[in-house]
Amino acid sequence: MRIVGVGLALVLAGCVAATPVPADTATPIETEAIPRDGIEDLAVSATEDYFAVSAAIAADGGEQPERIATVVTPNWLPEELTGFGTLRALGSHQVGTPEVTRIEVSAIRGIAAVTEVVVHACTALGEVTIVNDDGDESAAPPGISLVTVYLIPDGGVLKVDAVEPKSDVSWCVES
């Protein structure tokens, strides 16, 4: 969860405004696989859990960010902690929960067992308000955000290993 310019909207949406960690700089993780049965539902659920935990931490102004470790991999955790630290430094928190308007699995890697799942998700901030330390409230930026979420098996469950925001949100409005 990193805040960069318009990334505040993504932070408050429970998303990350960062690109995936390049493979050559990431801490290698032993490849794990999980059964393919029901993987699409598991991937959607894992993505929704990630958004929910992110939103809860953002609602607390970035306090106790280590809670995100339950839904992200050790490789992605530093990105999240950095973003929540920035949120704390801004002295802001969110009121309300971003709405997931569309979510779909777009790719599954692995034949008999899954080693990675890619999910596209759209969020809207219509019901979110941003409150600073002085109690001043402002509406979250309007519009829809699109992110690609990369999930990998970790400890027998799918966890977020990277989140990549997309600038073209046309997929979000297609039916």
Sequence and secondary structure as in RCSB ss.txt:
>XXXX:A:sequence
MRIVGVGLALVLAGCVAATPVPADTATPIETEAIPRDGIEDLAVSATEDYFAVSAAIAADGGEQPERIATVVTPN
WLPEELTGFGTLRALGSHQVGTPEVTRIEVSAIRGIAAVTEVVVHACTALGEVTIVNDDGDESAAPPGISLVTVY
LIPDGGVLKVDAVEPKSDVSWCVES
>XXXX:A:secstr
    TTHHHHHHTT   S    TTTS       EE TTHHHHHHHHHHHHHHHHHHHHHTTT SGGGGGGTB TT
THHHHHHHHHHHHHHTEEEES  EEEEEEEEEEE SSEESEEEEEEEEE TT EEEETT  EEE   SEEEEEEE
EEEETTEEEEEEEEEES  HHHH  
